[in-house]
Amino acid sequence: MVGIFIDGDPASFLKWEKRDPFEKEIEYFIGCVSAQKPVEMIRPLDALTALKVSLAAKKSAETLKPIRIR
């Protein structure tokens, strides 16, 4: 189980779906095309934040310690 700790707040624990994330992404894309809606793009800053979180989660799992994300 993965816990997220934010300065002084109680830990929040994520619920993981057992679906392939690429499957969800493809479903989203097909839905947008079918409904003739624009596909929303992720901003570079959002991608960087996601990378920081995933690397911190990996390091936390390896060291069994909370990792501060900046």
N, C-alpha and C positions, 0 to 999 in steps of 0.2 A: 504494500500500500504506500502511496506517495503522499506525503504531507507538505503543505506549503505554509511557511511561517512568515508573517508580515509584521514587522516591528511592534511587538507588544500585543498583537491580536492572537487569539487562540488559533491553533493550526487548523487548516482546512484540508480535507482529504478528497482527492479526485476519484471519480467513478470512471472507469475505463470501459469503453465499448469493445466488444469482441469482433468488430468489423474492421476490415482493411481500410485504412484512411483514404487510399487511392480510389476505392470503390465509392466512398461518399463524395469525393471530389468529382468523379466522372458522373455520378448521378446529378450533382449540382449543375455541372456544365450542360448535360443533356436537358435538364429541366429549363435552364435559361434559354437554350436554343429552341426548344419546343414552344415555350411561352413568348418567344421573341423579346426577351429581356436582356439587357446588357449584363455581361459577366463582370462581377466586382473583382478588382485586382487588389492584391495585398501591397501595402506600402513597404518600402525597404526598411523603415524603422520597425515595423511590426515583425518583419522577417528576422531582423537582428535580435529583437526581444525574444522571439520564439527560440532562436539558436542559443541565446544566453541561458534561458530557462532549461532547455534540454541538456546543455553541457553541465549546468549546476546540478541537475537531477542525477546525471551520470556520476559526477564527482561525489555527490552526497551518498549515492548507493555504494560506491567503492570505499569511501572513508567512514561511512556510517555516522556522519556528522552533518549538521545543517550548513548550507553554503549561502552566503550573502550574495545577492545579485545586485549589481550596480548599473 
